[in-house]
Amino acid sequence: MLLIDGVKYILWTPKDEKKEFHPMVRNCSKEIFGEDSVYFDVRHKLSSKSGIAAVPDAYVITLSKPYEWYIVENELASHPVYSHIVPQISKFVDSIEELETQRDIRDILDKEVNEDVVLKAFIEKKTGQDSYRFLTELVSKPPKIALIIDKKTPEVEKASKSLNKLAGTRIIEFQTFSREDAPNVHAHLFEPLHVTEKVSEECEREEAIRKKYTESYHLKNVAKDIISVYEKIKNAMLKLDSSIKINPQKYYISLRKNKNFAYITLRKKYVNIVVMLSYKDGSNLSRNMSFRHYPKASKTGMVLHASKSH
């Protein structure tokens, strides 16, 4: 059961895959694959030279870098996994390796794009390329397989390792709940793919910042005795608690344990230190430093600013 603002929703299983399940997935495609994704609800037979054929339920392209495309298979958990789902995905992988198949998919998607002026303009604006050229380059790359299923049964879980080896198959459990007092009102529960990608991008950006803004970056062109002051502060903090992290950022170096508690800004002939203490506590610590009181910050305790000149 799913409870939303006191309203009960009961788990509901679609009976007709094509008429009930497919439209729900299509309608939620941007939540699954990302706002910059395009869901092509086209069914086209993929055939290999060996005569193996399969028909994907849809294709998806993503228009945020790195550009990706998906072959989508929408399935009900009631279908046999090893005699239907796994062989179906294996056929996708075998067929897509052939250039003729890639060209066929490119032409199908290009036809869909050219029939929608708004979509064509959207793709070309996001990619900065002619849509035909973009699709040609995109489809020449290996696709990902997205298996969207109404329930991850133990059998599906068991097969997930095998499926993941097939073009990095991603399995998305897409559950549907119907409102108790209005059965035609549905709520969907699933883990979107684009969240993982977004987090990954944010981690990459943080890593890039970490590599660029180092202690050396902040100590460049700083007077020797100011560097000495900084080193003494850092060593004293680490001696006090070895778990304290030295956290260089673009404009400052922070001292961090669970959260930032001090900010150090280094200049050629002086150093500014902002400590997260109340003004009263801070001023009692030293009589040899100049302090500024920030009234607006007094309620939060972020009120101590000290500077030491060369």
ChimeraX commands (.cxc) that place a marker at each C-alpha (Angstrom):
marker #1 position 0.00,0.00,0.00 radius 0.5
marker #1 position 1.09,3.57,-0.75 radius 0.5
marker #1 position -0.23,6.38,1.44 radius 0.5
marker #1 position -0.15,9.92,-0.02 radius 0.5
marker #1 position -1.55,12.73,2.16 radius 0.5
marker #1 position -3.88,10.27,3.84 radius 0.5
marker #1 position -5.12,8.79,0.55 radius 0.5
marker #1 position -4.58,5.05,0.07 radius 0.5
marker #1 position -3.16,3.64,-3.15 radius 0.5
marker #1 position -3.22,-0.12,-3.76 radius 0.5
marker #1 position -0.59,-1.95,-5.82 radius 0.5
marker #1 position -2.02,-2.53,-9.28 radius 0.5
marker #1 position -0.68,-4.90,-11.93 radius 0.5
marker #1 position -1.46,-4.18,-15.59 radius 0.5
marker #1 position -2.97,-7.09,-17.48 radius 0.5
marker #1 position -2.36,-5.86,-21.02 radius 0.5
marker #1 position 1.28,-4.96,-21.64 radius 0.5
marker #1 position 0.77,-3.00,-24.87 radius 0.5
marker #1 position -2.47,-1.20,-24.01 radius 0.5
marker #1 position -1.82,-0.48,-20.32 radius 0.5
marker #1 position 1.86,-0.79,-19.43 radius 0.5
marker #1 position 3.52,0.74,-22.51 radius 0.5
marker #1 position 1.56,4.04,-22.41 radius 0.5
marker #1 position 2.36,4.54,-18.71 radius 0.5
marker #1 position 6.09,4.09,-19.35 radius 0.5
marker #1 position 5.95,6.46,-22.31 radius 0.5
marker #1 position 4.16,9.12,-20.26 radius 0.5
marker #1 position 6.82,8.90,-17.54 radius 0.5
marker #1 position 9.79,8.69,-19.91 radius 0.5
marker #1 position 11.26,12.10,-19.03 radius 0.5
marker #1 position 11.13,11.21,-15.35 radius 0.5
marker #1 position 12.88,7.90,-16.11 radius 0.5
marker #1 position 15.50,9.02,-18.63 radius 0.5
marker #1 position 15.81,12.75,-17.87 radius 0.5
marker #1 position 14.22,16.02,-18.98 radius 0.5
marker #1 position 16.51,16.20,-22.02 radius 0.5
marker #1 position 15.52,12.78,-23.30 radius 0.5
marker #1 position 13.31,11.91,-26.26 radius 0.5
marker #1 position 11.19,8.73,-26.23 radius 0.5
marker #1 position 10.46,7.25,-29.68 radius 0.5
marker #1 position 7.45,4.99,-29.42 radius 0.5
marker #1 position 8.21,3.10,-32.62 radius 0.5
marker #1 position 8.35,-0.64,-33.12 radius 0.5
marker #1 position 10.76,-1.84,-35.77 radius 0.5
marker #1 position 12.13,-5.30,-36.43 radius 0.5
marker #1 position 15.87,-5.62,-35.89 radius 0.5
marker #1 position 17.31,-8.38,-38.04 radius 0.5
marker #1 position 20.80,-9.81,-38.24 radius 0.5
marker #1 position 22.41,-11.49,-41.23 radius 0.5
marker #1 position 22.00,-14.80,-39.44 radius 0.5
marker #1 position 18.25,-14.29,-39.59 radius 0.5
marker #1 position 17.75,-13.53,-35.89 radius 0.5
marker #1 position 15.00,-10.90,-35.48 radius 0.5
marker #1 position 13.64,-8.91,-32.54 radius 0.5
marker #1 position 11.32,-5.94,-32.11 radius 0.5
marker #1 position 12.19,-3.38,-29.39 radius 0.5
marker #1 position 9.33,-1.52,-27.75 radius 0.5
marker #1 position 10.94,1.91,-28.07 radius 0.5
marker #1 position 14.13,3.92,-28.45 radius 0.5
marker #1 position 15.34,6.77,-26.27 radius 0.5
marker #1 position 18.01,9.38,-26.97 radius 0.5
marker #1 position 19.44,11.71,-24.32 radius 0.5
marker #1 position 20.47,15.24,-25.26 radius 0.5
marker #1 position 22.69,16.00,-22.26 radius 0.5
marker #1 position 26.37,15.14,-22.55 radius 0.5
marker #1 position 27.52,12.46,-22.75 radius 0.5
marker #1 position 24.89,11.74,-25.41 radius 0.5
marker #1 position 23.46,8.23,-25.12 radius 0.5
marker #1 position 20.77,6.13,-26.69 radius 0.5
marker #1 position 18.73,3.26,-25.34 radius 0.5
marker #1 position 16.88,0.30,-26.76 radius 0.5
marker #1 position 13.84,-0.04,-24.52 radius 0.5
marker #1 position 12.10,-3.28,-23.62 radius 0.5
marker #1 position 8.91,-2.92,-21.57 radius 0.5
marker #1 position 7.93,-6.18,-19.91 radius 0.5
marker #1 position 5.50,-7.60,-17.39 radius 0.5
marker #1 position 7.02,-9.80,-14.71 radius 0.5
marker #1 position 4.50,-12.48,-15.63 radius 0.5
marker #1 position 6.53,-13.18,-18.80 radius 0.5
marker #1 position 9.12,-15.97,-18.43 radius 0.5
marker #1 position 12.57,-14.48,-17.84 radius 0.5
marker #1 position 14.93,-17.05,-19.31 radius 0.5
marker #1 position 12.79,-18.21,-22.20 radius 0.5
marker #1 position 11.52,-14.77,-23.27 radius 0.5
marker #1 position 13.16,-11.69,-21.72 radius 0.5
marker #1 position 16.84,-12.73,-21.76 radius 0.5
marker #1 position 16.71,-14.13,-25.35 radius 0.5
marker #1 position 14.92,-10.97,-26.51 radius 0.5
marker #1 position 17.66,-8.71,-25.18 radius 0.5
marker #1 position 20.36,-11.01,-26.58 radius 0.5
marker #1 position 18.78,-10.57,-30.01 radius 0.5
marker #1 position 18.95,-6.78,-29.65 radius 0.5
marker #1 position 22.66,-6.97,-28.91 radius 0.5
marker #1 position 23.41,-9.33,-31.81 radius 0.5
marker #1 position 21.46,-7.25,-34.33 radius 0.5
marker #1 position 22.76,-3.82,-33.36 radius 0.5
marker #1 position 26.36,-4.74,-34.14 radius 0.5
marker #1 position 25.60,-4.68,-37.87 radius 0.5
marker #1 position 25.98,-1.40,-39.80 radius 0.5
marker #1 position 22.83,-2.04,-41.81 radius 0.5
marker #1 position 20.78,-2.29,-38.61 radius 0.5
marker #1 position 22.32,0.94,-37.29 radius 0.5
marker #1 position 21.41,2.74,-40.50 radius 0.5
marker #1 position 17.84,1.41,-40.32 radius 0.5
marker #1 position 17.43,2.74,-36.77 radius 0.5
marker #1 position 18.99,6.07,-37.75 radius 0.5
marker #1 position 16.54,6.40,-40.64 radius 0.5
marker #1 position 13.55,5.50,-38.46 radius 0.5
marker #1 position 14.46,8.05,-35.81 radius 0.5
marker #1 position 15.28,10.69,-38.44 radius 0.5
marker #1 position 11.84,10.17,-40.02 radius 0.5
marker #1 position 10.18,10.69,-36.62 radius 0.5
marker #1 position 12.23,13.84,-36.01 radius 0.5
marker #1 position 11.48,15.36,-39.42 radius 0.5
marker #1 position 7.75,14.86,-38.87 radius 0.5
marker #1 position 7.94,17.07,-35.76 radius 0.5
marker #1 position 9.35,20.55,-36.45 radius 0.5
marker #1 position 9.47,21.42,-32.74 radius 0.5
marker #1 position 11.34,18.22,-31.89 radius 0.5
marker #1 position 13.83,18.76,-34.72 radius 0.5
marker #1 position 14.54,22.32,-33.52 radius 0.5
marker #1 position 14.89,21.08,-29.92 radius 0.5
marker #1 position 17.46,18.43,-30.86 radius 0.5
marker #1 position 19.50,20.82,-33.02 radius 0.5
marker #1 position 19.48,23.50,-30.33 radius 0.5
marker #1 position 20.61,21.07,-27.61 radius 0.5
marker #1 position 23.33,19.43,-29.69 radius 0.5
marker #1 position 24.42,22.29,-31.96 radius 0.5
marker #1 position 24.30,19.86,-34.90 radius 0.5
marker #1 position 22.09,18.98,-37.80 radius 0.5
marker #1 position 19.71,16.33,-36.44 radius 0.5
marker #1 position 20.55,13.78,-39.16 radius 0.5
marker #1 position 24.28,14.07,-38.52 radius 0.5
marker #1 position 23.72,13.89,-34.77 radius 0.5
marker #1 position 21.62,10.72,-35.05 radius 0.5
marker #1 position 24.15,9.14,-37.41 radius 0.5
marker #1 position 27.00,9.68,-34.94 radius 0.5
marker #1 position 24.90,8.66,-31.94 radius 0.5
marker #1 position 23.57,5.39,-33.34 radius 0.5
marker #1 position 27.06,4.38,-34.47 radius 0.5
marker #1 position 27.93,4.08,-30.76 radius 0.5
marker #1 position 26.88,1.04,-28.69 radius 0.5
marker #1 position 23.44,1.51,-27.11 radius 0.5
marker #1 position 22.36,0.82,-23.57 radius 0.5
marker #1 position 19.47,-1.54,-22.93 radius 0.5
marker #1 position 16.70,-0.41,-20.58 radius 0.5
marker #1 position 14.45,-3.19,-19.30 radius 0.5
marker #1 position 11.43,-1.60,-17.64 radius 0.5
marker #1 position 9.41,-4.17,-15.73 radius 0.5
marker #1 position 6.44,-3.93,-13.39 radius 0.5
marker #1 position 8.07,-6.05,-10.69 radius 0.5
marker #1 position 11.58,-7.29,-9.92 radius 0.5
marker #1 position 10.82,-10.89,-9.11 radius 0.5
marker #1 position 13.48,-13.19,-7.59 radius 0.5
marker #1 position 13.93,-14.67,-11.05 radius 0.5
marker #1 position 14.57,-11.22,-12.57 radius 0.5
marker #1 position 17.00,-10.41,-9.78 radius 0.5
marker #1 position 18.82,-13.67,-10.43 radius 0.5
marker #1 position 19.04,-12.92,-14.15 radius 0.5
marker #1 position 20.20,-9.33,-13.60 radius 0.5
marker #1 position 23.92,-10.24,-13.75 radius 0.5
marker #1 position 23.49,-11.95,-17.09 radius 0.5
marker #1 position 21.38,-9.07,-18.39 radius 0.5
marker #1 position 23.91,-6.49,-17.22 radius 0.5
marker #1 position 26.58,-8.15,-19.32 radius 0.5
marker #1 position 24.42,-7.58,-22.37 radius 0.5
marker #1 position 25.22,-3.97,-23.32 radius 0.5
marker #1 position 25.05,-2.83,-19.71 radius 0.5
marker #1 position 21.34,-3.60,-19.36 radius 0.5
marker #1 position 19.64,-1.42,-16.75 radius 0.5
marker #1 position 16.59,-2.90,-15.02 radius 0.5
marker #1 position 13.99,-0.39,-13.81 radius 0.5
marker #1 position 11.19,-1.64,-11.60 radius 0.5
marker #1 position 8.11,0.41,-12.55 radius 0.5
marker #1 position 5.35,-0.19,-10.03 radius 0.5
marker #1 position 1.84,1.22,-10.36 radius 0.5
marker #1 position -0.65,1.95,-7.59 radius 0.5
marker #1 position -4.34,2.76,-8.08 radius 0.5
marker #1 position -6.20,5.15,-5.81 radius 0.5
marker #1 position -8.51,3.22,-3.49 radius 0.5
marker #1 position -11.53,5.51,-4.03 radius 0.5
marker #1 position -10.75,6.22,-7.71 radius 0.5
marker #1 position -9.22,3.14,-9.42 radius 0.5
marker #1 position -8.46,5.03,-12.64 radius 0.5
marker #1 position -6.12,7.42,-10.78 radius 0.5
marker #1 position -2.61,6.00,-10.71 radius 0.5
marker #1 position 0.65,6.69,-8.90 radius 0.5
marker #1 position 3.95,5.26,-10.15 radius 0.5
marker #1 position 7.00,4.24,-8.15 radius 0.5
marker #1 position 10.38,3.79,-9.84 radius 0.5
marker #1 position 14.04,4.77,-9.58 radius 0.5
marker #1 position 14.93,7.12,-12.46 radius 0.5
marker #1 position 18.08,6.55,-14.49 radius 0.5
marker #1 position 19.00,10.21,-14.84 radius 0.5
marker #1 position 19.45,10.76,-11.08 radius 0.5
marker #1 position 22.46,8.43,-11.02 radius 0.5
marker #1 position 23.86,10.21,-14.04 radius 0.5
marker #1 position 23.34,13.62,-12.47 radius 0.5
marker #1 position 25.06,12.61,-9.27 radius 0.5
marker #1 position 27.91,11.22,-11.31 radius 0.5
marker #1 position 28.28,14.52,-13.16 radius 0.5
marker #1 position 28.28,16.44,-9.88 radius 0.5
marker #1 position 30.97,14.12,-8.49 radius 0.5
marker #1 position 33.07,14.71,-11.59 radius 0.5
marker #1 position 32.72,18.49,-11.19 radius 0.5
marker #1 position 33.69,18.26,-7.51 radius 0.5
marker #1 position 36.71,16.13,-8.42 radius 0.5
marker #1 position 37.76,18.69,-11.04 radius 0.5
marker #1 position 37.49,21.48,-8.47 radius 0.5
marker #1 position 39.46,19.45,-5.94 radius 0.5
marker #1 position 42.28,18.93,-8.42 radius 0.5
marker #1 position 42.40,22.56,-9.51 radius 0.5
marker #1 position 42.11,24.34,-6.16 radius 0.5
marker #1 position 44.80,22.89,-3.92 radius 0.5
marker #1 position 46.76,24.26,-0.97 radius 0.5
marker #1 position 49.56,25.09,-3.40 radius 0.5
marker #1 position 47.11,27.15,-5.43 radius 0.5
marker #1 position 46.32,29.29,-2.37 radius 0.5
marker #1 position 49.93,29.51,-1.16 radius 0.5
marker #1 position 51.28,30.78,-4.47 radius 0.5
marker #1 position 52.81,34.29,-4.17 radius 0.5
marker #1 position 52.13,34.36,-0.39 radius 0.5
marker #1 position 54.88,35.70,1.90 radius 0.5
marker #1 position 56.93,33.07,3.73 radius 0.5
marker #1 position 55.87,34.12,7.23 radius 0.5
marker #1 position 52.20,34.06,6.21 radius 0.5
marker #1 position 52.75,30.52,4.91 radius 0.5
marker #1 position 54.36,29.72,8.27 radius 0.5
marker #1 position 51.27,31.05,10.10 radius 0.5
marker #1 position 49.02,28.88,7.94 radius 0.5
marker #1 position 51.15,25.77,8.49 radius 0.5
marker #1 position 51.12,26.29,12.26 radius 0.5
marker #1 position 47.31,26.62,12.26 radius 0.5
marker #1 position 46.90,23.53,10.11 radius 0.5
marker #1 position 49.33,21.41,12.12 radius 0.5
marker #1 position 47.73,22.48,15.41 radius 0.5
marker #1 position 44.27,21.51,14.14 radius 0.5
marker #1 position 45.43,18.12,12.90 radius 0.5
marker #1 position 47.25,17.48,16.14 radius 0.5
marker #1 position 44.05,18.34,18.01 radius 0.5
marker #1 position 41.96,16.02,15.81 radius 0.5
marker #1 position 43.45,14.02,12.94 radius 0.5
marker #1 position 40.00,13.57,11.36 radius 0.5
marker #1 position 39.77,17.29,10.54 radius 0.5
marker #1 position 39.92,17.79,6.77 radius 0.5
marker #1 position 41.82,20.55,4.97 radius 0.5
marker #1 position 39.37,21.54,2.25 radius 0.5
marker #1 position 40.74,23.94,-0.43 radius 0.5
marker #1 position 38.04,25.69,-2.45 radius 0.5
marker #1 position 38.16,28.45,-5.06 radius 0.5
marker #1 position 38.24,31.43,-2.69 radius 0.5
marker #1 position 39.34,29.92,0.62 radius 0.5
marker #1 position 40.63,26.91,2.50 radius 0.5
marker #1 position 38.15,25.57,5.01 radius 0.5
marker #1 position 38.74,23.36,8.03 radius 0.5
marker #1 position 36.05,20.72,8.11 radius 0.5
marker #1 position 34.71,18.04,10.42 radius 0.5
marker #1 position 31.19,16.96,9.43 radius 0.5
marker #1 position 30.79,20.60,8.33 radius 0.5
marker #1 position 33.03,23.64,7.82 radius 0.5
marker #1 position 33.97,25.34,11.10 radius 0.5
marker #1 position 36.69,27.74,9.91 radius 0.5
marker #1 position 37.58,29.57,6.69 radius 0.5
marker #1 position 41.12,30.74,5.86 radius 0.5
marker #1 position 41.75,33.29,3.11 radius 0.5
marker #1 position 45.43,33.78,2.26 radius 0.5
marker #1 position 46.78,36.98,0.78 radius 0.5
marker #1 position 50.38,37.97,0.03 radius 0.5
marker #1 position 50.94,39.85,3.30 radius 0.5
marker #1 position 48.05,38.85,5.52 radius 0.5
marker #1 position 45.63,36.07,6.34 radius 0.5
marker #1 position 41.91,36.33,7.12 radius 0.5
marker #1 position 40.33,33.68,9.35 radius 0.5
marker #1 position 36.60,33.29,9.86 radius 0.5
marker #1 position 35.72,30.95,12.74 radius 0.5
marker #1 position 32.23,29.64,13.47 radius 0.5
marker #1 position 31.99,30.84,17.06 radius 0.5
marker #1 position 29.85,33.24,19.00 radius 0.5
marker #1 position 31.40,36.72,19.35 radius 0.5
marker #1 position 31.67,36.33,23.13 radius 0.5
marker #1 position 33.48,32.99,22.94 radius 0.5
marker #1 position 35.73,34.18,20.15 radius 0.5
marker #1 position 36.78,37.43,21.78 radius 0.5
marker #1 position 37.67,35.59,24.98 radius 0.5
marker #1 position 40.11,33.35,23.12 radius 0.5
marker #1 position 42.59,36.06,22.24 radius 0.5
marker #1 position 43.27,39.70,23.09 radius 0.5
marker #1 position 45.90,40.15,20.36 radius 0.5
marker #1 position 43.67,39.84,17.32 radius 0.5
marker #1 position 41.23,42.28,15.74 radius 0.5
marker #1 position 37.62,41.08,15.57 radius 0.5
marker #1 position 34.54,42.08,13.67 radius 0.5
marker #1 position 31.07,41.44,14.98 radius 0.5
marker #1 position 28.42,40.40,12.46 radius 0.5
marker #1 position 25.05,41.05,14.18 radius 0.5
marker #1 position 23.02,39.27,11.53 radius 0.5
marker #1 position 25.05,36.13,12.13 radius 0.5
marker #1 position 24.85,36.23,15.90 radius 0.5
marker #1 position 21.88,33.88,16.01 radius 0.5
marker #1 position 23.74,31.27,14.03 radius 0.5
marker #1 position 27.03,31.63,15.87 radius 0.5
marker #1 position 28.99,32.67,12.73 radius 0.5
marker #1 position 30.36,35.90,14.15 radius 0.5
marker #1 position 34.14,35.80,14.50 radius 0.5
marker #1 position 36.42,37.35,11.89 radius 0.5
marker #1 position 40.12,37.70,12.66 radius 0.5
marker #1 position 43.02,38.97,10.59 radius 0.5
marker #1 position 46.78,38.80,11.10 radius 0.5
marker #1 position 48.93,41.09,9.00 radius 0.5
marker #1 position 52.53,40.48,7.86 radius 0.5
marker link #1:1,2 radius 0.2
marker link #1:2,3 radius 0.2
marker link #1:3,4 radius 0.2
marker link #1:4,5 radius 0.2
marker link #1:5,6 radius 0.2
marker link #1:6,7 radius 0.2
marker link #1:7,8 radius 0.2
marker link #1:8,9 radius 0.2
marker link #1:9,10 radius 0.2
marker link #1:10,11 radius 0.2
marker link #1:11,12 radius 0.2
marker link #1:12,13 radius 0.2
marker link #1:13,14 radius 0.2
marker link #1:14,15 radius 0.2
marker link #1:15,16 radius 0.2
marker link #1:16,17 radius 0.2
marker link #1:17,18 radius 0.2
marker link #1:18,19 radius 0.2
marker link #1:19,20 radius 0.2
marker link #1:20,21 radius 0.2
marker link #1:21,22 radius 0.2
marker link #1:22,23 radius 0.2
marker link #1:23,24 radius 0.2
marker link #1:24,25 radius 0.2
marker link #1:25,26 radius 0.2
marker link #1:26,27 radius 0.2
marker link #1:27,28 radius 0.2
marker link #1:28,29 radius 0.2
marker link #1:29,30 radius 0.2
marker link #1:30,31 radius 0.2
marker link #1:31,32 radius 0.2
marker link #1:32,33 radius 0.2
marker link #1:33,34 radius 0.2
marker link #1:34,35 radius 0.2
marker link #1:35,36 radius 0.2
marker link #1:36,37 radius 0.2
marker link #1:37,38 radius 0.2
marker link #1:38,39 radius 0.2
marker link #1:39,40 radius 0.2
marker link #1:40,41 radius 0.2
marker link #1:41,42 radius 0.2
marker link #1:42,43 radius 0.2
marker link #1:43,44 radius 0.2
marker link #1:44,45 radius 0.2
marker link #1:45,46 radius 0.2
marker link #1:46,47 radius 0.2
marker link #1:47,48 radius 0.2
marker link #1:48,49 radius 0.2
marker link #1:49,50 radius 0.2
marker link #1:50,51 radius 0.2
marker link #1:51,52 radius 0.2
marker link #1:52,53 radius 0.2
marker link #1:53,54 radius 0.2
marker link #1:54,55 radius 0.2
marker link #1:55,56 radius 0.2
marker link #1:56,57 radius 0.2
marker link #1:57,58 radius 0.2
marker link #1:58,59 radius 0.2
marker link #1:59,60 radius 0.2
marker link #1:60,61 radius 0.2
marker link #1:61,62 radius 0.2
marker link #1:62,63 radius 0.2
marker link #1:63,64 radius 0.2
marker link #1:64,65 radius 0.2
marker link #1:65,66 radius 0.2
marker link #1:66,67 radius 0.2
marker link #1:67,68 radius 0.2
marker link #1:68,69 radius 0.2
marker link #1:69,70 radius 0.2
marker link #1:70,71 radius 0.2
marker link #1:71,72 radius 0.2
marker link #1:72,73 radius 0.2
marker link #1:73,74 radius 0.2
marker link #1:74,75 radius 0.2
marker link #1:75,76 radius 0.2
marker link #1:76,77 radius 0.2
marker link #1:77,78 radius 0.2
marker link #1:78,79 radius 0.2
marker link #1:79,80 radius 0.2
marker link #1:80,81 radius 0.2
marker link #1:81,82 radius 0.2
marker link #1:82,83 radius 0.2
marker link #1:83,84 radius 0.2
marker link #1:84,85 radius 0.2
marker link #1:85,86 radius 0.2
marker link #1:86,87 radius 0.2
marker link #1:87,88 radius 0.2
marker link #1:88,89 radius 0.2
marker link #1:89,90 radius 0.2
marker link #1:90,91 radius 0.2
marker link #1:91,92 radius 0.2
marker link #1:92,93 radius 0.2
marker link #1:93,94 radius 0.2
marker link #1:94,95 radius 0.2
marker link #1:95,96 radius 0.2
marker link #1:96,97 radius 0.2
marker link #1:97,98 radius 0.2
marker link #1:98,99 radius 0.2
marker link #1:99,100 radius 0.2
marker link #1:100,101 radius 0.2
marker link #1:101,102 radius 0.2
marker link #1:102,103 radius 0.2
marker link #1:103,104 radius 0.2
marker link #1:104,105 radius 0.2
marker link #1:105,106 radius 0.2
marker link #1:106,107 radius 0.2
marker link #1:107,108 radius 0.2
marker link #1:108,109 radius 0.2
marker link #1:109,110 radius 0.2
marker link #1:110,111 radius 0.2
marker link #1:111,112 radius 0.2
marker link #1:112,113 radius 0.2
marker link #1:113,114 radius 0.2
marker link #1:114,115 radius 0.2
marker link #1:115,116 radius 0.2
marker link #1:116,117 radius 0.2
marker link #1:117,118 radius 0.2
marker link #1:118,119 radius 0.2
marker link #1:119,120 radius 0.2
marker link #1:120,121 radius 0.2
marker link #1:121,122 radius 0.2
marker link #1:122,123 radius 0.2
marker link #1:123,124 radius 0.2
marker link #1:124,125 radius 0.2
marker link #1:125,126 radius 0.2
marker link #1:126,127 radius 0.2
marker link #1:127,128 radius 0.2
marker link #1:128,129 radius 0.2
marker link #1:129,130 radius 0.2
marker link #1:130,131 radius 0.2
marker link #1:131,132 radius 0.2
marker link #1:132,133 radius 0.2
marker link #1:133,134 radius 0.2
marker link #1:134,135 radius 0.2
marker link #1:135,136 radius 0.2
marker link #1:136,137 radius 0.2
marker link #1:137,138 radius 0.2
marker link #1:138,139 radius 0.2
marker link #1:139,140 radius 0.2
marker link #1:140,141 radius 0.2
marker link #1:141,142 radius 0.2
marker link #1:142,143 radius 0.2
marker link #1:143,144 radius 0.2
marker link #1:144,145 radius 0.2
marker link #1:145,146 radius 0.2
marker link #1:146,147 radius 0.2
marker link #1:147,148 radius 0.2
marker link #1:148,149 radius 0.2
marker link #1:149,150 radius 0.2
marker link #1:150,151 radius 0.2
marker link #1:151,152 radius 0.2
marker link #1:152,153 radius 0.2
marker link #1:153,154 radius 0.2
marker link #1:154,155 radius 0.2
marker link #1:155,156 radius 0.2
marker link #1:156,157 radius 0.2
marker link #1:157,158 radius 0.2
marker link #1:158,159 radius 0.2
marker link #1:159,160 radius 0.2
marker link #1:160,161 radius 0.2
marker link #1:161,162 radius 0.2
marker link #1:162,163 radius 0.2
marker link #1:163,164 radius 0.2
marker link #1:164,165 radius 0.2
marker link #1:165,166 radius 0.2
marker link #1:166,167 radius 0.2
marker link #1:167,168 radius 0.2
marker link #1:168,169 radius 0.2
marker link #1:169,170 radius 0.2
marker link #1:170,171 radius 0.2
marker link #1:171,172 radius 0.2
marker link #1:172,173 radius 0.2
marker link #1:173,174 radius 0.2
marker link #1:174,175 radius 0.2
marker link #1:175,176 radius 0.2
marker link #1:176,177 radius 0.2
marker link #1:177,178 radius 0.2
marker link #1:178,179 radius 0.2
marker link #1:179,180 radius 0.2
marker link #1:180,181 radius 0.2
marker link #1:181,182 radius 0.2
marker link #1:182,183 radius 0.2
marker link #1:183,184 radius 0.2
marker link #1:184,185 radius 0.2
marker link #1:185,186 radius 0.2
marker link #1:186,187 radius 0.2
marker link #1:187,188 radius 0.2
marker link #1:188,189 radius 0.2
marker link #1:189,190 radius 0.2
marker link #1:190,191 radius 0.2
marker link #1:191,192 radius 0.2
marker link #1:192,193 radius 0.2
marker link #1:193,194 radius 0.2
marker link #1:194,195 radius 0.2
marker link #1:195,196 radius 0.2
marker link #1:196,197 radius 0.2
marker link #1:197,198 radius 0.2
marker link #1:198,199 radius 0.2
marker link #1:199,200 radius 0.2
marker link #1:200,201 radius 0.2
marker link #1:201,202 radius 0.2
marker link #1:202,203 radius 0.2
marker link #1:203,204 radius 0.2
marker link #1:204,205 radius 0.2
marker link #1:205,206 radius 0.2
marker link #1:206,207 radius 0.2
marker link #1:207,208 radius 0.2
marker link #1:208,209 radius 0.2
marker link #1:209,210 radius 0.2
marker link #1:210,211 radius 0.2
marker link #1:211,212 radius 0.2
marker link #1:212,213 radius 0.2
marker link #1:213,214 radius 0.2
marker link #1:214,215 radius 0.2
marker link #1:215,216 radius 0.2
marker link #1:216,217 radius 0.2
marker link #1:217,218 radius 0.2
marker link #1:218,219 radius 0.2
marker link #1:219,220 radius 0.2
marker link #1:220,221 radius 0.2
marker link #1:221,222 radius 0.2
marker link #1:222,223 radius 0.2
marker link #1:223,224 radius 0.2
marker link #1:224,225 radius 0.2
marker link #1:225,226 radius 0.2
marker link #1:226,227 radius 0.2
marker link #1:227,228 radius 0.2
marker link #1:228,229 radius 0.2
marker link #1:229,230 radius 0.2
marker link #1:230,231 radius 0.2
marker link #1:231,232 radius 0.2
marker link #1:232,233 radius 0.2
marker link #1:233,234 radius 0.2
marker link #1:234,235 radius 0.2
marker link #1:235,236 radius 0.2
marker link #1:236,237 radius 0.2
marker link #1:237,238 radius 0.2
marker link #1:238,239 radius 0.2
marker link #1:239,240 radius 0.2
marker link #1:240,241 radius 0.2
marker link #1:241,242 radius 0.2
marker link #1:242,243 radius 0.2
marker link #1:243,244 radius 0.2
marker link #1:244,245 radius 0.2
marker link #1:245,246 radius 0.2
marker link #1:246,247 radius 0.2
marker link #1:247,248 radius 0.2
marker link #1:248,249 radius 0.2
marker link #1:249,250 radius 0.2
marker link #1:250,251 radius 0.2
marker link #1:251,252 radius 0.2
marker link #1:252,253 radius 0.2
marker link #1:253,254 radius 0.2
marker link #1:254,255 radius 0.2
marker link #1:255,256 radius 0.2
marker link #1:256,257 radius 0.2
marker link #1:257,258 radius 0.2
marker link #1:258,259 radius 0.2
marker link #1:259,260 radius 0.2
marker link #1:260,261 radius 0.2
marker link #1:261,262 radius 0.2
marker link #1:262,263 radius 0.2
marker link #1:263,264 radius 0.2
marker link #1:264,265 radius 0.2
marker link #1:265,266 radius 0.2
marker link #1:266,267 radius 0.2
marker link #1:267,268 radius 0.2
marker link #1:268,269 radius 0.2
marker link #1:269,270 radius 0.2
marker link #1:270,271 radius 0.2
marker link #1:271,272 radius 0.2
marker link #1:272,273 radius 0.2
marker link #1:273,274 radius 0.2
marker link #1:274,275 radius 0.2
marker link #1:275,276 radius 0.2
marker link #1:276,277 radius 0.2
marker link #1:277,278 radius 0.2
marker link #1:278,279 radius 0.2
marker link #1:279,280 radius 0.2
marker link #1:280,281 radius 0.2
marker link #1:281,282 radius 0.2
marker link #1:282,283 radius 0.2
marker link #1:283,284 radius 0.2
marker link #1:284,285 radius 0.2
marker link #1:285,286 radius 0.2
marker link #1:286,287 radius 0.2
marker link #1:287,288 radius 0.2
marker link #1:288,289 radius 0.2
marker link #1:289,290 radius 0.2
marker link #1:290,291 radius 0.2
marker link #1:291,292 radius 0.2
marker link #1:292,293 radius 0.2
marker link #1:293,294 radius 0.2
marker link #1:294,295 radius 0.2
marker link #1:295,296 radius 0.2
marker link #1:296,297 radius 0.2
marker link #1:297,298 radius 0.2
marker link #1:298,299 radius 0.2
marker link #1:299,300 radius 0.2
marker link #1:300,301 radius 0.2
marker link #1:301,302 radius 0.2
marker link #1:302,303 radius 0.2
marker link #1:303,304 radius 0.2
marker link #1:304,305 radius 0.2
marker link #1:305,306 radius 0.2
marker link #1:306,307 radius 0.2
marker link #1:307,308 radius 0.2
marker link #1:308,309 radius 0.2
marker link #1:309,310 radius 0.2
view
